[in-house]
């Protein structure tokens, strides 16, 4: 294998997303650590777009997106885990401004 990083071009409507932090444990607003084994309802998660295919219209690299991590494809690139999904599987895109949105921000 070459010792330089690979350049990856996503195809069609596919998006490459990196999840922030560890995929298991999370911390509540109050600072309580919730283990990965805790029973919770289906939960949507935020991730960062690291690549898009040529037919993706609503997001670009660097955007934060909301999606369901269930039944998605995982891939490991240079030791980091990413998810590959279609643009239609996204639930929301976070923007710095509130124009055209709900008025909520992260």
Secondary structure, DSSP 8 states (H G I E B T S, - for coil): --SS-------TTEEEEEESS-SS-EE-TTS-EE-TTS-----EEEEEEEEE-TT--S--TT-EEEEE-TT-EEEEETTEEEEEEEGGGEEEEE-SS-TTS-S---
